Amino acid sequence: MSTPRTLVRARCRLKAHPAAFDAALAAGVLVCMVAGSFVDPHGENGVTWGVRSPDPLSLLLMAIGAAALVLRRRAPMRVLLVTGTVSVVECVTGDPRAPVAMSAVIALYTVASTTDRPTTWRVGLLTMTVLTGAAMLAGPLPWYAQENVGIFAWTGMAAAAGDAVRSRRAFVHAIRERAERAERTREEEARRRVAEERLRIARDLHDVVAHHIALVNVQAGVAAHVMDKRPDQAKEALAHVRAASRSALDELRATVGLLRQSGDPAAPTEPAPGLDRLDELAATFRNAGLHVLLARTDQGTTLPAAVGLAAYRVIQEALTNVQKHAGSGAKAEVSVVRVGPRIEITVLDDGPGADTAAPASGGGHGLLGMRERVTALGGTLTTGPRYGGGFRVHAILPVESRTSVPGETA
């Protein structure tokens, strides 16, 4: 177990100090070349050590080739040119020949591992041709000697090994980059989903709180006004306050229940409200003193839960705005009409146009929330004051939802 860790630590240190590694490599190559120059591969008993010795020119060429390897990372092409030149000189003049070509092999490997494949092919073929041709044609040995064939083999293997190392580095880099990109994409998608969920919950909370608190406010005002003179009517108003507050608590509990963690108690499973509860919604406003007229021609139409909820919230918010801005004496008309593949919702009131239109230009989020709900499902929403007074909200929703809104069908 300790050996792999030692190798990993050594590799990290070498990567941290590339110049020191190149210097050590140059020294090692010089030692190998000098040692190889004392070996005679054609001895009587095979390979013989110490029978021959290099001449001063060979020692100088070996020193120049090894010293050039120190700069192999900074200028690989120039280092290959220098080491190739001293190798050619050694092939032509060396007798006995010294292994100066070893420095050119290392330089060719560096070029292949740091450039692209076409460059490796061109430079590798040129290096093999020049060194092998010089050794075979101008050297003191016969052209078929094993040293000449060895130069051809070693230069080819150096180019192939360098290209393989470069390909592996590019592959590992691509995998790492793909993993980082996937991680960034995953984080961006998570942030986007969180932002969408926060916006959806904010819309739900606004719709629930605005509707029920407006009703509670109206009924509480009625109770306070008639408490002394007509206690029975005050009790009825307080009962409506209690019902509205209970309904608000239930809807808030259902909305906030979506924020529970997996280990928390289960959230309420009551289905989201839709147009099937439209009569109940109108009744709550009638109890608060608002005159609401309903007209529906959508009987038999089954809406997706997301579309039904959006339609319910649009009507709820529109009637809440009428209650708050047009006054209790205003009248509201709600129509739900099926027109082909769409359902059209219209809410009209006869309140004062300027006052009723105030939410469109004020700082509230009611109209904005309605528009976001409708647009998310592929529909359209138009709002504005009516000619002669009052306000109009008109929404067109597709019967089949185009976009699945996260959490709306919970």
C-alpha positions as CSV (number, residue, x, y, z in Angstrom):
1,M,0.0,0.0,0.0
2,S,2.9,2.4,0.7
3,T,4.5,1.9,-2.7
4,P,1.7,3.4,-4.8
5,R,1.4,6.3,-2.4
6,T,5.1,7.0,-2.6
7,L,4.9,6.9,-6.4
8,V,1.9,9.3,-6.4
9,R,3.7,11.7,-4.1
10,A,6.8,11.5,-6.3
11,R,4.8,12.2,-9.4
12,C,3.1,15.2,-7.8
13,R,6.5,16.6,-6.8
14,L,7.9,16.1,-10.3
15,K,4.8,17.9,-11.8
16,A,5.4,20.8,-9.3
17,H,9.0,21.1,-10.4
18,P,9.2,20.4,-14.2
19,A,12.6,22.1,-14.6
20,A,14.2,19.9,-12.0
21,F,12.7,16.8,-13.6
22,D,14.1,17.8,-17.0
23,A,17.5,18.5,-15.5
24,A,17.5,15.1,-13.8
25,L,16.3,13.5,-17.1
26,A,19.2,15.2,-19.0
27,A,21.7,13.9,-16.5
28,G,20.3,10.4,-16.7
29,V,20.4,10.4,-20.5
30,L,24.0,11.7,-20.4
31,V,25.0,8.9,-18.1
32,C,23.3,6.3,-20.3
33,M,24.9,7.6,-23.5
34,V,28.4,7.7,-21.9
35,A,27.9,4.2,-20.5
36,G,26.6,2.9,-23.8
37,S,29.7,4.3,-25.6
38,F,31.9,1.8,-23.7
39,V,29.8,-1.2,-24.9
40,D,30.9,-3.1,-28.0
41,P,27.9,-4.9,-29.5
42,H,30.1,-6.8,-32.0
43,G,32.6,-8.4,-29.6
44,E,33.8,-11.9,-29.9
45,N,31.6,-13.0,-27.0
46,G,28.6,-10.9,-27.9
47,V,28.1,-7.6,-26.1
48,T,31.4,-6.7,-24.4
49,W,31.9,-3.9,-21.8
50,G,35.0,-1.7,-21.6
51,V,36.6,-2.9,-24.9
52,R,36.2,0.5,-26.6
53,S,36.0,4.1,-25.4
54,P,34.4,7.3,-26.9
55,D,36.6,10.0,-28.5
56,P,36.5,13.6,-27.3
57,L,34.2,14.7,-30.2
58,S,31.6,12.0,-29.2
59,L,31.8,13.1,-25.6
60,L,31.2,16.7,-26.7
61,L,28.2,15.7,-28.9
62,M,26.7,13.7,-26.0
63,A,27.1,16.6,-23.6
64,I,25.5,19.0,-26.1
65,G,22.6,16.6,-26.8
66,A,22.0,16.0,-23.1
67,A,22.2,19.7,-22.2
68,A,19.6,20.6,-24.8
69,L,17.1,18.3,-23.1
70,V,16.9,20.7,-20.2
71,L,14.9,23.1,-22.4
72,R,12.7,20.4,-24.1
73,R,9.4,21.8,-22.6
74,R,10.1,25.4,-23.5
75,A,11.3,24.9,-27.1
76,P,10.6,21.2,-28.1
77,M,11.2,21.8,-31.9
78,R,14.5,23.6,-31.3
79,V,15.7,21.0,-28.9
80,L,14.8,18.3,-31.5
81,L,16.7,20.2,-34.2
82,V,19.8,20.5,-31.9
83,T,19.7,16.8,-30.8
84,G,19.0,15.6,-34.4
85,T,22.0,17.7,-35.7
86,V,24.5,16.3,-33.2
87,S,23.1,12.8,-33.8
88,V,23.7,13.2,-37.6
89,V,27.2,14.4,-36.9
90,E,27.9,11.5,-34.7
91,C,26.5,9.0,-37.3
92,V,28.8,10.5,-39.9
93,T,32.0,11.0,-37.9
94,G,31.8,8.6,-34.9
95,D,34.0,5.5,-35.1
96,P,33.3,3.6,-33.0
97,R,29.8,5.2,-32.8
98,A,28.4,6.6,-29.6
99,P,24.6,6.5,-28.8
100,V,24.0,10.2,-29.2
101,A,20.7,9.5,-31.0
102,M,19.2,8.7,-27.6
103,S,18.9,12.5,-26.9
104,A,17.1,12.9,-30.3
105,V,14.7,10.1,-29.3
106,I,13.7,11.9,-26.1
107,A,13.3,15.2,-28.0
108,L,11.1,13.5,-30.6
109,Y,8.9,12.0,-27.8
110,T,8.5,15.5,-26.3
111,V,7.5,17.0,-29.6
112,A,4.9,14.2,-30.2
113,S,3.4,14.6,-26.7
114,T,3.0,18.4,-26.9
115,T,1.8,18.9,-30.5
116,D,-1.0,17.6,-32.6
117,R,-1.1,14.3,-34.6
118,P,-0.4,15.8,-38.1
119,T,2.7,17.6,-36.7
120,T,3.8,14.4,-35.0
121,W,3.5,12.4,-38.3
122,R,5.5,15.0,-40.3
123,V,8.2,15.6,-37.8
124,G,8.5,11.9,-36.9
125,L,8.9,10.8,-40.5
126,L,11.4,13.5,-41.2
127,T,13.4,12.6,-38.1
128,M,13.4,8.9,-38.9
129,T,14.3,9.5,-42.5
130,V,17.2,11.9,-41.7
131,L,18.8,10.0,-38.9
132,T,18.4,6.5,-40.4
133,G,19.5,7.8,-43.9
134,A,22.6,9.5,-42.4
135,A,23.5,6.4,-40.4
136,M,23.0,4.0,-43.4
137,L,24.6,6.1,-46.1
138,A,27.4,8.1,-44.5
139,G,28.3,6.1,-41.4
140,P,31.3,3.9,-41.0
141,L,29.2,0.8,-40.3
142,P,27.5,-1.2,-43.1
143,W,24.0,0.1,-43.9
144,Y,22.4,-3.1,-42.6
145,A,24.0,-2.9,-39.1
146,Q,21.7,-3.3,-36.1
147,E,22.6,0.2,-34.8
148,N,21.1,1.7,-38.0
149,V,18.0,-0.4,-37.8
150,G,17.8,0.5,-34.1
151,I,17.7,4.2,-34.8
152,F,14.8,3.6,-37.1
153,A,12.9,1.6,-34.5
154,W,13.6,3.9,-31.6
155,T,12.6,7.1,-33.4
156,G,9.3,5.4,-34.5
157,M,8.5,4.2,-31.0
158,A,9.2,7.6,-29.6
159,A,6.8,9.3,-32.0
160,A,4.1,6.7,-31.3
161,A,4.6,6.8,-27.5
162,G,4.4,10.6,-27.5
163,D,1.3,10.6,-29.6
164,A,-0.3,8.1,-27.2
165,V,0.5,10.2,-24.2
166,R,-0.9,13.3,-25.8
167,S,-4.1,11.5,-26.8
168,R,-4.5,10.2,-23.2
169,R,-4.0,13.7,-21.8
170,A,-6.6,15.1,-24.1
171,F,-9.0,12.3,-23.3
172,V,-8.6,12.8,-19.5
173,H,-8.9,16.6,-19.9
174,A,-12.1,16.2,-22.0
175,I,-13.6,13.9,-19.3
176,R,-12.7,16.3,-16.6
177,E,-14.1,19.2,-18.5
178,R,-17.3,17.3,-19.3
179,A,-17.7,16.4,-15.6
180,E,-17.2,20.1,-14.6
181,R,-19.7,21.2,-17.2
182,A,-22.2,18.7,-16.1
183,E,-21.8,19.8,-12.5
184,R,-22.3,23.4,-13.4
185,T,-25.3,22.5,-15.5
186,R,-26.7,20.5,-12.6
187,E,-26.2,23.4,-10.2
188,E,-27.8,25.9,-12.6
189,E,-30.8,23.6,-13.1
190,A,-31.2,23.2,-9.4
191,R,-31.1,27.0,-8.9
192,R,-33.6,27.5,-11.7
193,R,-36.0,25.0,-10.1
194,V,-35.6,26.5,-6.7
195,A,-36.4,30.0,-8.2
196,E,-39.4,28.6,-10.0
197,E,-40.7,26.9,-6.9
198,R,-40.2,30.0,-4.8
199,L,-42.1,32.1,-7.4
200,R,-45.0,29.6,-7.5
201,I,-45.2,29.4,-3.7
202,A,-45.1,33.2,-3.5
203,R,-48.0,33.4,-6.0
204,D,-50.0,30.9,-4.0
205,L,-49.4,32.6,-0.7
206,H,-50.4,36.0,-2.2
207,D,-53.6,34.6,-3.7
208,V,-54.6,32.9,-0.5
209,V,-53.7,35.7,1.9
210,A,-55.1,38.5,-0.2
211,H,-58.4,36.8,-0.8
212,H,-59.2,35.6,2.7
213,I,-57.7,38.6,4.6
214,A,-59.8,40.9,2.4
215,L,-62.9,39.0,3.4
216,V,-62.0,38.9,7.0
217,N,-61.4,42.7,6.9
218,V,-64.8,43.4,5.4
219,Q,-66.7,41.1,7.7
220,A,-64.9,42.4,10.8
221,G,-65.8,45.9,9.7
222,V,-69.4,44.9,9.4
223,A,-69.4,43.2,12.8
224,A,-67.9,46.3,14.4
225,H,-70.5,48.5,12.8
226,V,-73.6,46.5,13.8
227,M,-72.3,45.1,17.1
228,D,-74.5,47.3,19.3
229,K,-77.6,47.7,17.2
230,R,-77.9,44.4,15.5
231,P,-76.0,41.7,17.4
232,D,-77.5,38.9,15.3
233,Q,-76.0,40.3,12.1
234,A,-72.7,40.9,14.0
235,K,-72.7,37.2,15.0
236,E,-73.3,36.2,11.4
237,A,-70.4,38.4,10.2
238,L,-68.1,37.0,12.9
239,A,-69.1,33.5,11.7
240,H,-68.0,34.4,8.2
241,V,-64.8,35.7,9.6
242,R,-64.2,32.4,11.3
243,A,-65.0,30.4,8.2
244,A,-62.7,32.6,6.1
245,S,-59.9,32.4,8.5
246,R,-60.2,28.6,8.8
247,S,-60.2,28.3,5.0
248,A,-57.1,30.5,4.8
249,L,-55.3,28.4,7.4
250,D,-56.2,25.2,5.5
251,E,-54.9,26.6,2.2
252,L,-51.8,28.0,3.9
253,R,-51.1,24.6,5.5
254,A,-51.4,22.9,2.1
255,T,-49.1,25.4,0.4
256,V,-46.5,25.4,3.2
257,G,-46.7,21.7,3.4
258,L,-44.9,21.5,0.0
259,L,-41.8,22.9,1.8
260,R,-41.6,20.0,4.2
261,Q,-38.5,17.7,4.2
262,S,-38.7,14.0,3.4
263,G,-38.7,13.1,7.1
264,D,-41.5,15.5,8.1
265,P,-45.1,14.4,8.5
266,A,-47.0,14.0,5.3
267,A,-48.4,17.2,3.7
268,P,-52.1,17.5,3.2
269,T,-53.4,15.6,0.2
270,E,-56.4,17.7,-0.5
271,P,-56.6,18.3,-4.3
272,A,-55.9,21.8,-5.6
273,P,-59.0,24.0,-6.1
274,G,-60.4,24.3,-9.6
275,L,-63.5,25.6,-11.3
276,D,-65.6,22.9,-9.6
277,R,-65.3,25.1,-6.5
278,L,-66.3,28.3,-8.3
279,D,-69.8,28.4,-6.6
280,E,-68.2,28.1,-3.2
281,L,-65.7,30.9,-4.0
282,A,-68.5,33.2,-5.2
283,A,-70.5,32.4,-2.0
284,T,-67.6,33.6,0.2
285,F,-67.6,37.0,-1.6
286,R,-71.4,37.2,-1.5
287,N,-71.2,36.7,2.3
288,A,-68.8,39.6,2.4
289,G,-71.4,41.8,0.7
290,L,-70.2,41.7,-2.9
291,H,-72.8,41.1,-5.5
292,V,-71.4,38.3,-7.8
293,L,-73.1,37.0,-10.9
294,L,-71.9,33.7,-12.4
295,A,-72.4,32.7,-16.0
296,R,-70.9,29.4,-17.2
297,T,-71.0,27.5,-20.5
298,D,-68.2,25.1,-19.8
299,Q,-70.3,22.2,-18.3
300,G,-68.8,18.9,-19.1
301,T,-65.3,20.3,-19.7
302,T,-62.6,18.4,-17.8
303,L,-59.6,20.6,-17.2
304,P,-56.1,19.6,-16.2
305,A,-55.4,20.3,-12.6
306,A,-52.9,23.1,-13.5
307,V,-55.3,24.8,-15.8
308,G,-58.2,24.5,-13.3
309,L,-56.1,25.9,-10.5
310,A,-54.9,28.8,-12.7
311,A,-58.5,29.7,-13.6
312,Y,-59.6,29.5,-10.0
313,R,-56.8,31.8,-8.9
314,V,-57.4,34.3,-11.6
315,I,-61.1,34.6,-10.6
316,Q,-60.2,34.7,-6.9
317,E,-57.7,37.5,-7.4
318,A,-60.0,39.5,-9.7
319,L,-62.8,39.3,-7.2
320,T,-60.5,40.2,-4.3
321,N,-59.4,43.3,-6.2
322,V,-63.0,44.2,-6.8
323,Q,-63.7,43.8,-3.1
324,K,-60.7,45.9,-2.1
325,H,-60.8,48.6,-4.7
326,A,-64.4,48.9,-6.0
327,G,-66.1,48.7,-2.6
328,S,-68.8,46.5,-1.2
329,G,-71.5,48.2,-3.2
330,A,-70.0,47.1,-6.5
331,K,-71.2,44.3,-8.7
332,A,-69.0,41.7,-10.3
333,E,-69.8,39.5,-13.3
334,V,-67.9,36.2,-13.8
335,S,-68.2,34.3,-17.1
336,V,-66.5,31.0,-18.0
337,V,-66.9,30.1,-21.6
338,R,-65.5,27.1,-23.6
339,V,-64.4,28.3,-27.0
340,G,-62.9,25.4,-29.0
341,P,-59.6,24.2,-27.5
342,R,-59.6,27.1,-25.1
343,I,-61.5,28.3,-22.1
344,E,-62.1,32.0,-21.6
345,I,-62.6,33.7,-18.2
346,T,-63.9,37.2,-17.9
347,V,-64.4,39.2,-14.7
348,L,-66.1,42.6,-14.9
349,D,-67.1,45.1,-12.3
350,D,-68.9,48.4,-12.2
351,G,-66.7,50.1,-9.7
352,P,-65.0,53.5,-10.3
353,G,-62.5,52.8,-13.2
354,A,-59.6,54.9,-11.8
355,D,-59.7,53.4,-8.4
356,T,-60.2,49.8,-9.7
357,A,-57.4,50.2,-12.1
358,A,-55.0,51.2,-9.4
359,P,-53.6,47.7,-8.9
360,A,-52.3,47.6,-12.4
361,S,-50.0,50.5,-11.7
362,G,-49.4,50.1,-8.0
363,G,-46.9,48.0,-6.2
364,G,-49.1,44.9,-5.7
365,H,-48.3,41.5,-7.2
366,G,-51.9,40.3,-7.9
367,L,-52.1,41.2,-11.6
368,L,-48.5,40.1,-12.1
369,G,-49.2,36.8,-10.4
370,M,-52.2,36.2,-12.6
371,R,-50.3,37.0,-15.7
372,E,-47.4,34.6,-14.7
373,R,-49.9,31.8,-14.1
374,V,-51.7,32.2,-17.4
375,T,-48.5,32.7,-19.4
376,A,-46.9,29.6,-17.9
377,L,-49.7,27.5,-19.3
378,G,-49.5,29.0,-22.8
379,G,-52.5,31.4,-22.3
380,T,-53.0,35.1,-22.5
381,L,-54.2,37.7,-19.9
382,T,-55.5,41.2,-20.6
383,T,-56.5,43.6,-17.9
384,G,-57.6,47.3,-17.8
385,P,-60.4,49.8,-17.0
386,R,-63.7,49.6,-18.8
387,Y,-65.2,52.5,-20.7
388,G,-67.6,54.3,-18.4
389,G,-66.2,52.8,-15.2
390,G,-65.1,49.5,-13.7
391,F,-62.4,47.1,-14.5
392,R,-62.1,44.1,-16.8
393,V,-59.9,40.9,-16.4
394,H,-59.9,38.6,-19.4
395,A,-57.9,35.3,-19.5
396,I,-57.7,32.7,-22.2
397,L,-56.4,29.3,-21.1
398,P,-55.8,26.1,-23.2
399,V,-58.0,23.2,-22.2
400,E,-54.9,21.0,-22.4
401,S,-52.0,22.5,-20.5
402,R,-48.8,22.9,-22.6
403,T,-46.4,23.3,-19.7
404,S,-46.2,21.3,-16.6
405,V,-45.9,23.7,-13.7
406,P,-44.0,22.0,-10.8
407,G,-46.1,21.5,-7.8
408,E,-49.3,22.9,-9.2
409,T,-51.0,19.5,-9.3
410,A,-50.0,18.5,-5.8
